[in-house]
Amino acid sequence: MKHKHMTKSFPIVCVGGSAGGLDAYIRLLKCMPADLGVAIVIVNHITLFPTQLHEVLPRFTSMPVELITENLVIEPNHVFIIPSNRDLHVDGEVFQLKPISKPRGWPDVITVFLKSLTAYWDGKLIAVIVSGYDGDGAAALRGIKEVGGITIAQKLDTASQPDMPESAIDTGCIDFVLSPEDITKEIVRIAQREEDTPASAH
């Protein structure tokens, strides 16, 4: 059951990946309009090294790219990057960072964030799983579907490490399997459809 005290209801696009994800993030952002009205949250599951995505990705988008800090306000037309070795949650209209809940083995930060979104965000949810090892994110896809969200996996032959999108596809809960460029086109279609739908219809 979603909480109804939300004041923000624009779409959030969670892009989850790890090994090989940088190529997908760049290709996705290069085609993304800067005024689409969605928040892009890149959840890259690195635990050992600080992320550098917030330094690399501004070259490929005119949207502001921010490394997430505690209580940072979620805004549309921004790209947000999870810091390494933290679990990411949402609370109202802000991000919350918590100690990583799975410190050993493959992280599940994508799954953790997607589950938080299904519980605490009223806007449209779009979950995108791109190149990476293991199956982070797959366990949350059914929940995304149950709240009316859209799920997308990167087409396997466009991913340098297809394990993660393949695990997502194997759940049977993926709506679209697309190249990064076509993922962006689908996000644009979904966002424009949302603009045409009265907020009360969600």
TORKOL-4160 file (C-alpha; in steps of 0.2 Angstrom, whole numbers, padded with zeros to 4 digits, m for minus):
202
<pt num="1" X="0000" Y="0000" Z="0000"/>
<pt num="2" X="0007" Y="0017" Z="m0005"/>
<pt num="3" X="0008" Y="0031" Z="0007"/>
<pt num="4" X="m0003" Y="0045" Z="0001"/>
<pt num="5" X="0006" Y="0060" Z="0009"/>
<pt num="6" X="0017" Y="0062" Z="m0006"/>
<pt num="7" X="0018" Y="0079" Z="m0014"/>
<pt num="8" X="0028" Y="0074" Z="m0029"/>
<pt num="9" X="0021" Y="0063" Z="m0043"/>
<pt num="10" X="0032" Y="0064" Z="m0058"/>
<pt num="11" X="0040" Y="0048" Z="m0065"/>
<pt num="12" X="0056" Y="0041" Z="m0058"/>
<pt num="13" X="0067" Y="0031" Z="m0070"/>
<pt num="14" X="0078" Y="0019" Z="m0060"/>
<pt num="15" X="0093" Y="0013" Z="m0071"/>
<pt num="16" X="0101" Y="m0001" Z="m0063"/>
<pt num="17" X="0118" Y="m0009" Z="m0069"/>
<pt num="18" X="0136" Y="m0013" Z="m0064"/>
<pt num="19" X="0149" Y="m0020" Z="m0076"/>
<pt num="20" X="0147" Y="m0013" Z="m0093"/>
<pt num="21" X="0134" Y="m0001" Z="m0087"/>
<pt num="22" X="0144" Y="0015" Z="m0091"/>
<pt num="23" X="0141" Y="0012" Z="m0110"/>
<pt num="24" X="0123" Y="0009" Z="m0107"/>
<pt num="25" X="0121" Y="0025" Z="m0096"/>
<pt num="26" X="0130" Y="0036" Z="m0109"/>
<pt num="27" X="0120" Y="0029" Z="m0124"/>
<pt num="28" X="0104" Y="0031" Z="m0114"/>
<pt num="29" X="0108" Y="0049" Z="m0108"/>
<pt num="30" X="0114" Y="0055" Z="m0125"/>
<pt num="31" X="0097" Y="0053" Z="m0133"/>
<pt num="32" X="0087" Y="0059" Z="m0117"/>
<pt num="33" X="0078" Y="0076" Z="m0119"/>
<pt num="34" X="0083" Y="0087" Z="m0104"/>
<pt num="35" X="0065" Y="0093" Z="m0101"/>
<pt num="36" X="0056" Y="0077" Z="m0101"/>
<pt num="37" X="0050" Y="0079" Z="m0083"/>
<pt num="38" X="0057" Y="0063" Z="m0076"/>
<pt num="39" X="0070" Y="0060" Z="m0063"/>
<pt num="40" X="0084" Y="0048" Z="m0068"/>
<pt num="41" X="0092" Y="0038" Z="m0054"/>
<pt num="42" X="0107" Y="0028" Z="m0059"/>
<pt num="43" X="0109" Y="0014" Z="m0046"/>
<pt num="44" X="0126" Y="0006" Z="m0051"/>
<pt num="45" X="0131" Y="m0007" Z="m0039"/>
<pt num="46" X="0149" Y="m0004" Z="m0034"/>
<pt num="47" X="0155" Y="m0007" Z="m0017"/>
<pt num="48" X="0174" Y="m0007" Z="m0017"/>
<pt num="49" X="0177" Y="0010" Z="m0026"/>
<pt num="50" X="0170" Y="0027" Z="m0025"/>
<pt num="51" X="0159" Y="0030" Z="m0040"/>
<pt num="52" X="0165" Y="0043" Z="m0053"/>
<pt num="53" X="0149" Y="0043" Z="m0063"/>
<pt num="54" X="0144" Y="0060" Z="m0057"/>
<pt num="55" X="0161" Y="0067" Z="m0065"/>
<pt num="56" X="0159" Y="0057" Z="m0081"/>
<pt num="57" X="0141" Y="0058" Z="m0086"/>
<pt num="58" X="0139" Y="0077" Z="m0087"/>
<pt num="59" X="0148" Y="0076" Z="m0103"/>
<pt num="60" X="0133" Y="0067" Z="m0111"/>
<pt num="61" X="0118" Y="0076" Z="m0105"/>
<pt num="62" X="0113" Y="0094" Z="m0101"/>
<pt num="63" X="0103" Y="0089" Z="m0086"/>
<pt num="64" X="0112" Y="0092" Z="m0069"/>
<pt num="65" X="0120" Y="0076" Z="m0063"/>
<pt num="66" X="0121" Y="0075" Z="m0044"/>
<pt num="67" X="0129" Y="0062" Z="m0032"/>
<pt num="68" X="0115" Y="0058" Z="m0020"/>
<pt num="69" X="0118" Y="0064" Z="m0002"/>
<pt num="70" X="0107" Y="0062" Z="0013"/>
<pt num="71" X="0090" Y="0071" Z="0011"/>
<pt num="72" X="0093" Y="0077" Z="m0006"/>
<pt num="73" X="0077" Y="0083" Z="m0014"/>
<pt num="74" X="0071" Y="0072" Z="m0029"/>
<pt num="75" X="0068" Y="0084" Z="m0044"/>
<pt num="76" X="0063" Y="0081" Z="m0062"/>
<pt num="77" X="0075" Y="0084" Z="m0076"/>
<pt num="78" X="0090" Y="0079" Z="m0065"/>
<pt num="79" X="0101" Y="0063" Z="m0066"/>
<pt num="80" X="0105" Y="0056" Z="m0048"/>
<pt num="81" X="0119" Y="0044" Z="m0045"/>
<pt num="82" X="0120" Y="0032" Z="m0030"/>
<pt num="83" X="0136" Y="0033" Z="m0020"/>
<pt num="84" X="0146" Y="0017" Z="m0018"/>
<pt num="85" X="0143" Y="0006" Z="m0003"/>
<pt num="86" X="0126" Y="0013" Z="0002"/>
<pt num="87" X="0108" Y="0007" Z="0001"/>
<pt num="88" X="0096" Y="0020" Z="m0007"/>
<pt num="89" X="0079" Y="0023" Z="m0001"/>
<pt num="90" X="0065" Y="0037" Z="m0004"/>
<pt num="91" X="0056" Y="0045" Z="0010"/>
<pt num="92" X="0043" Y="0058" Z="0004"/>
<pt num="93" X="0052" Y="0069" Z="m0009"/>
<pt num="94" X="0070" Y="0066" Z="m0003"/>
<pt num="95" X="0083" Y="0052" Z="m0004"/>
<pt num="96" X="0089" Y="0043" Z="0011"/>
<pt num="97" X="0105" Y="0034" Z="0012"/>
<pt num="98" X="0108" Y="0019" Z="0023"/>
<pt num="99" X="0122" Y="0007" Z="0027"/>
<pt num="100" X="0123" Y="m0007" Z="0014"/>
<pt num="101" X="0112" Y="m0021" Z="0020"/>
<pt num="102" X="0121" Y="m0035" Z="0010"/>
<pt num="103" X="0140" Y="m0031" Z="0013"/>
<pt num="104" X="0146" Y="m0048" Z="0007"/>
<pt num="105" X="0143" Y="m0056" Z="m0010"/>
<pt num="106" X="0134" Y="m0048" Z="m0024"/>
<pt num="107" X="0125" Y="m0032" Z="m0018"/>
<pt num="108" X="0107" Y="m0030" Z="m0020"/>
<pt num="109" X="0106" Y="m0011" Z="m0020"/>
<pt num="110" X="0095" Y="m0010" Z="m0036"/>
<pt num="111" X="0082" Y="m0022" Z="m0028"/>
<pt num="112" X="0082" Y="m0012" Z="m0012"/>
<pt num="113" X="0079" Y="0005" Z="m0021"/>
<pt num="114" X="0066" Y="m0002" Z="m0032"/>
<pt num="115" X="0056" Y="m0009" Z="m0017"/>
<pt num="116" X="0057" Y="0007" Z="m0008"/>
<pt num="117" X="0050" Y="0016" Z="m0023"/>
<pt num="118" X="0035" Y="0004" Z="m0024"/>
<pt num="119" X="0031" Y="0008" Z="m0006"/>
<pt num="120" X="0035" Y="0027" Z="m0005"/>
<pt num="121" X="0033" Y="0035" Z="m0022"/>
<pt num="122" X="0016" Y="0040" Z="m0030"/>
<pt num="123" X="0023" Y="0044" Z="m0047"/>
<pt num="124" X="0025" Y="0033" Z="m0062"/>
<pt num="125" X="0039" Y="0020" Z="m0060"/>
<pt num="126" X="0051" Y="0014" Z="m0074"/>
<pt num="127" X="0063" Y="0001" Z="m0069"/>
<pt num="128" X="0077" Y="m0001" Z="m0082"/>
<pt num="129" X="0090" Y="m0015" Z="m0080"/>
<pt num="130" X="0106" Y="m0014" Z="m0090"/>
<pt num="131" X="0123" Y="m0022" Z="m0092"/>
<pt num="132" X="0130" Y="m0030" Z="m0076"/>
<pt num="133" X="0135" Y="m0046" Z="m0067"/>
<pt num="134" X="0123" Y="m0056" Z="m0056"/>
<pt num="135" X="0104" Y="m0052" Z="m0055"/>
<pt num="136" X="0102" Y="m0037" Z="m0044"/>
<pt num="137" X="0085" Y="m0029" Z="m0047"/>
<pt num="138" X="0076" Y="m0044" Z="m0053"/>
<pt num="139" X="0068" Y="m0048" Z="m0036"/>
<pt num="140" X="0059" Y="m0031" Z="m0036"/>
<pt num="141" X="0052" Y="m0031" Z="m0054"/>
<pt num="142" X="0035" Y="m0040" Z="m0049"/>
<pt num="143" X="0032" Y="m0027" Z="m0036"/>
<pt num="144" X="0035" Y="m0013" Z="m0049"/>
<pt num="145" X="0022" Y="m0021" Z="m0061"/>
<pt num="146" X="0010" Y="m0023" Z="m0046"/>
<pt num="147" X="0010" Y="m0004" Z="m0044"/>
<pt num="148" X="0007" Y="0000" Z="m0062"/>
<pt num="149" X="0026" Y="0003" Z="m0066"/>
<pt num="150" X="0035" Y="m0001" Z="m0082"/>
<pt num="151" X="0050" Y="m0013" Z="m0083"/>
<pt num="152" X="0063" Y="m0013" Z="m0097"/>
<pt num="153" X="0079" Y="m0024" Z="m0099"/>
<pt num="154" X="0093" Y="m0020" Z="m0110"/>
<pt num="155" X="0094" Y="m0031" Z="m0126"/>
<pt num="156" X="0107" Y="m0044" Z="m0122"/>
<pt num="157" X="0117" Y="m0042" Z="m0138"/>
<pt num="158" X="0119" Y="m0024" Z="m0134"/>
<pt num="159" X="0126" Y="m0027" Z="m0116"/>
<pt num="160" X="0144" Y="m0031" Z="m0113"/>
<pt num="161" X="0139" Y="m0041" Z="m0097"/>
<pt num="162" X="0121" Y="m0048" Z="m0101"/>
<pt num="163" X="0119" Y="m0057" Z="m0084"/>
<pt num="164" X="0109" Y="m0044" Z="m0075"/>
<pt num="165" X="0097" Y="m0040" Z="m0090"/>
<pt num="166" X="0095" Y="m0059" Z="m0093"/>
<pt num="167" X="0091" Y="m0062" Z="m0075"/>
<pt num="168" X="0077" Y="m0048" Z="m0076"/>
<pt num="169" X="0070" Y="m0056" Z="m0092"/>
<pt num="170" X="0070" Y="m0073" Z="m0084"/>
<pt num="171" X="0058" Y="m0067" Z="m0071"/>
<pt num="172" X="0044" Y="m0065" Z="m0084"/>
<pt num="173" X="0041" Y="m0047" Z="m0077"/>
<pt num="174" X="0049" Y="m0037" Z="m0091"/>
<pt num="175" X="0038" Y="m0026" Z="m0103"/>
<pt num="176" X="0052" Y="m0022" Z="m0115"/>
<pt num="177" X="0069" Y="m0028" Z="m0121"/>
<pt num="178" X="0077" Y="m0014" Z="m0130"/>
<pt num="179" X="0094" Y="m0007" Z="m0135"/>
<pt num="180" X="0099" Y="0008" Z="m0124"/>
<pt num="181" X="0094" Y="0020" Z="m0138"/>
<pt num="182" X="0077" Y="0012" Z="m0139"/>
<pt num="183" X="0075" Y="0012" Z="m0120"/>
<pt num="184" X="0076" Y="0031" Z="m0121"/>
<pt num="185" X="0063" Y="0032" Z="m0134"/>
<pt num="186" X="0051" Y="0021" Z="m0124"/>
<pt num="187" X="0054" Y="0032" Z="m0108"/>
<pt num="188" X="0050" Y="0047" Z="m0119"/>
<pt num="189" X="0034" Y="0039" Z="m0125"/>
<pt num="190" X="0029" Y="0034" Z="m0107"/>
<pt num="191" X="0033" Y="0051" Z="m0100"/>
<pt num="192" X="0023" Y="0060" Z="m0113"/>
<pt num="193" X="0008" Y="0049" Z="m0110"/>
<pt num="194" X="0009" Y="0053" Z="m0092"/>
<pt num="195" X="0008" Y="0071" Z="m0096"/>
<pt num="196" X="m0008" Y="0068" Z="m0105"/>
<pt num="197" X="m0015" Y="0058" Z="m0090"/>
<pt num="198" X="m0024" Y="0068" Z="m0076"/>
<pt num="199" X="m0014" Y="0065" Z="m0060"/>
<pt num="200" X="m0030" Y="0058" Z="m0051"/>
<pt num="201" X="m0030" Y="0044" Z="m0063"/>
<pt num="202" X="m0014" Y="0036" Z="m0055"/>
